[in-house]
């Protein structure tokens, strides 16, 4: 455990078998007890690591009075059910992400089949949907673990000497939040601002409309803030994110431009066909479809769909269904869109 700022500690927790291989949990010491930003996922290795690191400041699980979750992905909130049930920990989450939890995690066994059916509609052959390399550890009662505080954005949370402003930053999820301290000029960015990983702003089965545009708008929201230090959800802490924000926006715009040029031939294409040409894993950096494993292939196509949807909303493409498959067609091919 490392003290990043006075009373704020970084606890890296393992995501064994996954990429990235760790998630950042942060602990803030306050007179009322500890406040945690995110929790990691519910695995024996992560629990043991958290227990050991808390002991370094003379704390235990029961000292965590409040958990603020940046977003509803299992690597960030997996332990919340156990903390709340066993120690009465207060749980804060954006309302839109709680709405998603109730859908996504109430029938976990059906999530991959639903996703695969969706991807098949976008052209992915069944034979290409190799099984995911691991199953994510979803607690049994997660969808029934209700937040004590539903966030909407704009709130201020007092955390000892720090005042954290809640900023809704949709794109990665609808209810993703960042926590900004305007006086000290630091931000808990969740997965919005990672130092080297390009955040996945993809379409999902329970999808959000035009997630790529929402992600870029959220980046612009953060760019307007005076941020000196970024405390991200993965990787390492870094400073002055303006250049990184520009790089992330530019990278997505470059890929959108590449996809637009692929349609210069006027031919309709599926998201799978686009992915074969341009797929790149945001998690591992792989750009060869045939070398990708199960999760990467799924995320790559879902990200391609997000870019295609952005072009659809921009008026460049339209979506057509033919024989049970979805195709994206350049709007200029026919007079009406």
C-alpha positions as MATLAB code, in Angstrom:
seq = 'XXXXXXXXXXXXXXXXXXXXXXXXXXXXXXXXXXXXXXXXXXXXXXXXXXXXXXXXXXXXXXXXXXXXXXXXXXXXXXXXXXXXXXXXXXXXXXXXXXXXXXXXXXXXXXXXXXXXXXXXXXXXXXXXXXXXXXXXXXXXXXXXXXXXXXXXXXXXXXXXXXXXXXXXXXXXXXXXXXXXXXXXXXXXXXXXXXXXXXXXXXXXXXXXXXXXXXXXXXXXXXXXXXXXXXXXXXXXXXXXXXXXXXXXXXXXXXXXXXXXXXXXXXXXXXXXXXXXXXXXXXXXXXXXXXXXXXXXXXXXXXXXXXXXXXXXXXXXXXXXXXXXXXXXXXXXXXXXX';
ca = [
       0.000    0.000    0.000;
       1.268    3.451   -0.922;
       0.137    6.827    0.434;
      -0.498    8.997   -2.636;
      -1.723   12.131   -0.902;
      -2.191   12.837    2.821;
      -4.654   10.191    4.032;
      -5.210    8.680    0.558;
      -3.785    5.224   -0.122;
      -3.521    3.117   -3.276;
      -4.333   -0.597   -2.941;
      -3.638   -2.514   -6.176;
      -5.711   -5.710   -6.232;
      -5.124   -8.690   -8.478;
      -7.396   -9.578  -11.390;
      -5.801  -12.990  -11.725;
      -6.149  -14.442  -15.226;
      -7.534  -11.226  -16.730;
      -6.082   -8.290  -18.652;
      -5.376   -5.797  -17.192;
      -4.087   -7.942  -14.335;
      -4.934   -5.556  -11.498;
      -7.432   -2.899  -10.453;
      -6.791    0.138   -8.277;
      -8.758    0.535   -5.070;
      -8.241    3.723   -3.075;
      -8.717    4.238    0.654;
      -9.345    7.662    2.210;
      -8.901    8.058    5.965;
     -11.564   10.206    7.635;
     -12.519   10.803   11.296;
     -15.660    8.712   10.736;
     -13.810    5.739    9.228;
     -12.425    4.691    5.878;
     -13.928    5.555    2.499;
     -13.105    3.257   -0.390;
     -13.165    4.142   -4.065;
     -14.094    0.845   -5.788;
     -13.427   -2.629   -4.360;
     -11.886   -4.999   -6.896;
     -13.593   -8.289   -7.661;
     -14.633  -11.021   -5.287;
     -11.832  -13.598   -5.438;
      -9.875  -15.227   -2.608;
      -6.621  -13.666   -3.881;
      -8.088  -10.138   -4.020;
      -9.700  -10.469   -0.585;
      -6.441  -11.678    0.967;
      -4.531   -8.831   -0.692;
      -7.010   -6.225    0.520;
      -6.892   -7.613    4.065;
      -3.086   -7.574    4.098;
      -2.850   -4.031    2.736;
      -5.474   -2.671    5.133;
      -3.487   -4.146    8.003;
      -0.552   -1.930    7.017;
      -2.537    1.082    8.293;
      -4.014   -0.854   11.218;
      -7.387   -1.339    9.564;
      -9.752   -4.225    8.775;
     -12.762   -4.680    6.488;
     -15.087   -3.409    9.221;
     -13.312   -0.024    9.210;
     -14.560    0.685    5.676;
     -17.612    2.836    6.368;
     -18.433    3.846    2.808;
     -17.668    2.605   -0.714;
     -18.085    4.872   -3.744;
     -18.236    2.841   -6.968;
     -17.041    4.509  -10.171;
     -18.968    2.107  -12.424;
     -20.761   -1.207  -12.461;
     -18.135   -3.509  -13.983;
     -17.368   -6.503  -11.827;
     -13.663   -5.706  -11.410;
     -14.655   -2.466   -9.669;
     -17.575   -3.508   -7.446;
     -17.267   -7.273   -6.988;
     -16.715   -7.137   -3.212;
     -19.558   -4.747   -2.441;
     -22.096   -7.470   -1.621;
     -19.809   -9.070    0.956;
     -18.844   -5.732    2.531;
     -22.443   -4.592    2.816;
     -23.838   -7.913    4.084;
     -21.044   -8.645    6.578;
     -20.071   -5.186    7.824;
     -22.962   -2.861    6.939;
     -20.766   -0.786    4.629;
     -22.568    2.134    2.958;
     -22.648    1.775   -0.821;
     -22.858    4.685   -3.309;
     -23.462    4.210   -7.058;
     -24.877    6.218   -9.949;
     -28.527    5.380  -10.564;
     -28.040    4.532  -14.243;
     -25.434    1.920  -13.378;
     -27.664    0.395  -10.711;
     -30.392    0.107  -13.357;
     -27.877   -1.775  -15.528;
     -26.801   -4.051  -12.659;
     -30.411   -5.132  -12.145;
     -30.544   -6.251  -15.779;
     -27.021   -7.545  -16.394;
     -26.360   -9.444  -13.179;
     -29.822  -10.859  -12.446;
     -29.228  -13.588  -15.059;
     -25.460  -13.870  -15.319;
     -25.493  -17.281  -17.004;
     -27.375  -15.813  -19.960;
     -25.102  -12.798  -20.546;
     -22.608  -14.536  -22.859;
     -25.319  -16.350  -24.884;
     -27.195  -13.056  -25.334;
     -23.991  -11.291  -26.345;
     -23.068  -14.031  -28.807;
     -26.529  -13.963  -30.402;
     -26.150  -10.194  -30.807;
     -22.698  -10.616  -32.382;
     -23.978  -13.279  -34.757;
     -26.575  -10.773  -35.988;
     -23.621   -8.501  -36.763;
     -22.011  -11.176  -38.901;
     -19.716  -13.081  -36.525;
     -19.738  -16.816  -37.409;
     -20.479  -19.143  -34.508;
     -17.122  -20.834  -35.100;
     -15.322  -17.527  -34.443;
     -16.947  -17.048  -31.042;
     -14.506  -19.185  -29.105;
     -15.393  -19.568  -25.405;
     -14.177  -16.805  -23.088;
     -10.897  -17.774  -21.454;
     -12.377  -17.267  -17.982;
     -15.669  -16.628  -16.234;
     -15.913  -13.405  -14.262;
     -16.549  -13.859  -10.504;
     -20.009  -12.337  -10.080;
     -21.377  -12.524   -6.494;
     -24.648  -14.417   -6.234;
     -26.765  -11.571   -4.841;
     -25.128   -8.607   -6.587;
     -28.271   -7.557   -8.468;
     -30.179   -7.487   -5.148;
     -27.531   -5.466   -3.299;
     -29.119   -2.037   -3.288;
     -27.035    1.129   -2.977;
     -27.621    3.193    0.143;
     -27.005    6.342   -1.895;
     -27.971    6.725   -5.552;
     -25.856    9.319   -7.310;
     -26.916   11.468  -10.262;
     -23.893   13.716  -10.816;
     -23.273   17.117   -9.290;
     -23.190   15.944   -5.668;
     -20.330   16.774   -3.332;
     -19.075   14.075   -0.965;
     -17.036   15.073    2.044;
     -14.130   12.655    2.584;
     -12.101   13.928    5.510;
     -10.240   17.027    4.366;
     -11.254   16.433    0.748;
     -14.438   17.475   -1.054;
     -15.165   15.151   -3.962;
     -17.389   16.437   -6.744;
     -19.339   13.688   -8.523;
     -19.136   13.999  -12.317;
     -21.177   11.672  -14.519;
     -18.865   10.571  -17.355;
     -20.890    8.182  -19.556;
     -19.416    6.148  -22.387;
     -17.727    3.195  -20.697;
     -21.035    2.741  -18.852;
     -24.009    5.106  -18.637;
     -23.526    5.714  -14.937;
     -19.746    5.953  -14.865;
     -18.555    8.665  -12.498;
     -15.332   10.494  -11.808;
     -14.630   12.148   -8.435;
     -12.910   15.526   -8.698;
     -11.273   17.489   -5.890;
     -11.203   21.070   -7.235;
      -9.037   22.589   -4.487;
      -6.341   19.880   -4.546;
      -6.823   19.391   -8.321;
      -6.867   15.600   -8.424;
      -9.411   13.166   -9.814;
     -10.412    9.565   -9.248;
     -11.044    8.795  -12.912;
     -12.318    5.204  -12.805;
     -11.808    3.780  -16.294;
     -12.305    7.073  -18.127;
      -8.673    8.196  -18.075;
      -6.186    5.317  -18.077;
      -2.529    6.145  -18.787;
      -1.937    3.645  -21.635;
      -5.098    1.563  -22.089;
      -7.729    2.945  -24.450;
     -11.014    2.628  -22.579;
     -13.641    0.410  -24.110;
     -16.635    2.552  -25.149;
     -18.536   -0.257  -26.822;
     -22.065   -1.316  -27.636;
     -23.341   -4.147  -25.425;
     -26.484   -6.250  -25.327;
     -27.865   -3.885  -22.694;
     -26.346   -1.066  -24.693;
     -26.289    2.683  -24.400;
     -27.042    4.860  -27.379;
     -23.993    6.043  -29.306;
     -21.495    5.268  -26.493;
     -18.489    6.513  -28.452;
     -19.912   10.036  -28.717;
     -20.801    9.981  -25.042;
     -17.275    8.845  -24.194;
     -15.697   11.641  -26.250;
     -18.071   14.201  -24.711;
     -17.053   12.950  -21.253;
     -13.380   13.326  -22.149;
     -14.058   16.936  -23.172;
     -15.846   17.487  -19.843;
     -12.726   16.293  -18.009;
     -10.420   18.296  -20.273;
     -12.139   21.485  -19.125;
     -11.171   20.783  -15.497;
      -7.944   21.894  -13.861;
      -6.473   18.456  -13.101;
      -2.934   18.014  -11.842;
      -3.102   14.361  -10.734;
      -5.092   11.410  -12.095;
      -5.837    8.430   -9.843;
      -7.068    5.885  -12.423;
      -8.929    2.592  -12.038;
      -6.063    0.593  -13.577;
      -2.353    0.982  -14.212;
      -0.426    3.841  -12.595;
      -1.061    7.328  -11.258;
      -0.020   10.143  -13.585;
      -0.191   13.916  -13.863;
      -1.594   16.609  -16.189;
      -3.880   14.506  -18.428;
      -4.587   17.104  -21.137;
      -2.292   15.483  -23.689;
      -3.634   12.015  -22.843;
      -7.213   13.209  -23.377;
      -6.283   14.624  -26.779;
      -4.543   11.354  -27.655;
      -7.609    9.273  -26.719;
      -9.963   11.488  -28.748;
      -7.560   11.452  -31.700;
      -7.209    7.671  -31.604;
     -10.963    7.143  -31.768;
     -11.343    9.734  -34.526;
      -8.592    8.034  -36.530;
     -10.358    4.680  -36.297;
     -13.676    6.251  -37.263;
     -11.922    7.797  -40.266;
     -10.437    4.431  -41.252;
     -13.874    2.811  -41.091;
     -15.378    5.630  -43.168;
     -12.742    5.026  -45.868;
     -13.501    1.291  -45.938;
     -16.986    2.231  -47.158;
     -15.610    4.258  -50.074;
     -16.421    1.279  -52.300;
     -20.128    1.846  -51.591;
     -20.648   -1.731  -50.373;
     -22.637   -2.717  -47.280;
     -20.614   -4.437  -44.557;
     -21.141   -6.116  -41.210;
     -19.349   -5.171  -38.009;
     -17.549   -8.512  -38.219;
     -16.115   -7.634  -41.642;
     -14.884   -4.318  -40.255;
     -13.361   -6.063  -37.247;
     -11.381   -8.454  -39.418;
      -9.709   -5.429  -40.990;
      -9.320   -3.105  -38.020;
      -9.862   -5.044  -34.803;
      -7.567   -4.060  -31.968;
      -7.887   -5.157  -28.364;
      -8.094   -2.215  -25.976;
      -7.052   -4.597  -23.187;
      -4.027   -6.370  -24.704;
      -3.104   -4.300  -27.777;
      -3.468   -7.274  -30.123;
      -4.469   -6.255  -33.659;
      -4.640   -9.686  -35.286;
      -8.162  -11.127  -35.103;
      -6.978  -14.712  -35.440;
      -4.654  -14.368  -32.431;
      -7.346  -12.920  -30.188;
      -8.958  -14.974  -27.452;
     -12.630  -15.113  -26.565;
     -13.064  -11.900  -24.600;
     -10.918   -9.834  -26.960;
     -12.869  -10.948  -30.028;
     -16.145  -10.016  -28.408;
     -14.905   -6.632  -27.204;
     -13.324   -5.892  -30.617;
     -16.591   -6.402  -32.508;
     -18.606   -4.514  -29.902;
     -16.165   -1.612  -30.237;
     -16.475   -1.745  -34.029;
     -20.250   -1.545  -33.673;
     -19.803    1.572  -31.518;
     -17.769    3.249  -34.273;
     -20.322    2.215  -36.899;
     -23.142    3.554  -34.736;
     -21.270    6.857  -34.370;
     -21.097    7.089  -38.165;
     -24.785    6.202  -38.370;
     -25.707    9.010  -35.963;
     -23.458   11.369  -37.947;
     -25.465   10.580  -41.078;
     -22.697    8.724  -42.933;
     -24.139    5.210  -42.610;
     -27.482    3.565  -42.125;
     -28.305    0.187  -40.627;
     -30.137   -2.401  -42.699;
     -31.288   -5.918  -41.857;
     -31.091   -8.665  -44.469;
     -31.808  -12.337  -43.827;
     -31.360  -11.904  -40.097;
     -28.019  -10.033  -40.331;
     -27.252   -6.368  -39.724;
     -25.361   -4.462  -42.413;
     -24.097   -0.892  -42.443;
     -24.597    0.854  -45.762;
     -23.184    4.213  -46.915;
     -25.962    6.757  -47.014;
     -24.829    8.181  -50.360;
     -25.607    4.888  -52.138;
     -29.336    5.611  -52.026;
     -31.051    8.994  -52.021;
     -32.832    8.621  -48.680;
     -31.317    7.718  -45.319;
];
